[in-house]
């Protein structure tokens, strides 16, 4: 019988909550207008859809965790903590919809994600020197760690931009970004962060206020730094260790 401890849940929550949150937003992108697609009242969407999204997020997160561990791209496969990972993934999927339910929920969930990203930055910074050590080869696990960290930053900037839009709306001033309402706004925020972090910049969504432009400028500088680190890791070569 698999035992679950609060310590296990806490560790997995810090390591994987933002990644599961990213998975949940990708699932949401499949139905950006749930109230119309499912013929539900907007109020009912916030009662039914979070449960379904949480369940789908848990199932997909378990599959991805096992798949990438099997491919040796991650050091983590929670054999004894499947239930803990399922709980964390379900919470991420459940909360992803409530991030636009009300300003208070937007701020609270954003603070959680920013705090986890802060812990992720500390953890990644501690490993960075070993990833960039001269005359050594990067491993698939190093690439996996980098990808996890990059997704962490993308999610963090997405929720920061979403929160900034909510703050502007609360004070009834010009929108910070041209995000939609409800679930569509969540998808817009994620889309904008991905486009910005990958330096594509289509220009269909742009910052309108000074503070929004400052945050986006910082996001762009961060993405360039991340690409520099990625190039530093990849140009050393990659060692695939076969079991």
KARA-V481172 format. One record per backbone hydrogen bond with DSSP energy under -0.5 kcal/mol. CO is the residue of the C=O (numbers start at 1). NH is the residue of the N-H. If there is no record, write none. Layout:
co=CO nh=NH
co=CO nh=NH
//
This chain:
co=5 nh=9
co=6 nh=10
co=7 nh=11
co=8 nh=12
co=9 nh=13
co=10 nh=14
co=11 nh=15
co=12 nh=16
co=13 nh=17
co=16 nh=20
co=17 nh=21
co=18 nh=22
co=19 nh=23
co=20 nh=24
co=21 nh=25
co=22 nh=26
co=23 nh=27
co=24 nh=28
co=25 nh=29
co=27 nh=30
co=28 nh=31
co=29 nh=32
co=31 nh=34
co=33 nh=36
co=33 nh=37
co=34 nh=38
co=35 nh=40
co=41 nh=45
co=42 nh=46
co=44 nh=47
co=44 nh=48
co=45 nh=49
co=45 nh=50
co=48 nh=51
co=48 nh=52
co=49 nh=53
co=50 nh=54
co=51 nh=55
co=52 nh=56
co=53 nh=57
co=54 nh=58
co=55 nh=59
co=56 nh=60
co=57 nh=61
co=58 nh=62
co=59 nh=63
co=60 nh=64
co=61 nh=65
co=62 nh=66
co=63 nh=67
co=64 nh=68
co=65 nh=69
co=66 nh=70
co=67 nh=71
co=68 nh=73
co=68 nh=74
co=69 nh=72
co=75 nh=77
co=77 nh=79
co=79 nh=82
co=81 nh=85
co=82 nh=86
co=83 nh=87
co=84 nh=88
co=85 nh=89
co=86 nh=90
co=87 nh=91
co=88 nh=92
co=89 nh=93
co=90 nh=94
co=91 nh=95
co=92 nh=96
co=93 nh=97
co=94 nh=97
co=94 nh=98
co=95 nh=99
co=97 nh=100
co=98 nh=101
co=98 nh=102
co=102 nh=106
co=103 nh=107
co=104 nh=108
co=105 nh=109
co=106 nh=110
co=107 nh=111
co=108 nh=112
co=109 nh=113
co=110 nh=114
co=111 nh=115
co=112 nh=116
co=113 nh=117
co=114 nh=118
co=115 nh=119
co=116 nh=120
co=117 nh=121
co=118 nh=122
co=119 nh=123
co=120 nh=124
co=121 nh=125
co=122 nh=126
co=123 nh=127
co=124 nh=128
co=125 nh=129
co=127 nh=131
co=128 nh=132
co=130 nh=133
co=133 nh=136
co=138 nh=239
co=139 nh=142
co=139 nh=143
co=140 nh=144
co=141 nh=145
co=142 nh=146
co=143 nh=147
co=144 nh=148
co=145 nh=149
co=146 nh=150
co=147 nh=151
co=148 nh=152
co=149 nh=153
co=150 nh=154
co=151 nh=155
co=152 nh=156
co=153 nh=157
co=154 nh=158
co=155 nh=159
co=156 nh=160
co=157 nh=161
co=158 nh=162
co=159 nh=163
co=160 nh=164
co=161 nh=165
co=162 nh=166
co=163 nh=167
co=164 nh=168
co=165 nh=169
co=166 nh=170
co=167 nh=171
co=168 nh=173
co=169 nh=172
co=176 nh=208
co=177 nh=179
co=181 nh=184
co=181 nh=185
co=182 nh=185
co=182 nh=186
co=183 nh=187
co=184 nh=188
co=185 nh=189
co=186 nh=190
co=187 nh=191
co=188 nh=192
co=189 nh=193
co=190 nh=194
co=191 nh=195
co=192 nh=196
co=193 nh=197
co=194 nh=198
co=195 nh=200
co=195 nh=201
co=196 nh=199
co=209 nh=213
co=210 nh=214
co=211 nh=215
co=212 nh=216
co=213 nh=217
co=214 nh=218
co=215 nh=219
co=216 nh=220
co=217 nh=221
co=218 nh=222
co=219 nh=223
co=220 nh=224
co=221 nh=225
co=222 nh=226
co=223 nh=227
co=224 nh=228
co=225 nh=229
co=226 nh=230
co=227 nh=231
co=228 nh=232
co=229 nh=233
co=230 nh=234
co=231 nh=235
co=233 nh=236
co=234 nh=237
co=237 nh=138
co=238 nh=240
co=239 nh=140
co=239 nh=241
co=240 nh=242
//
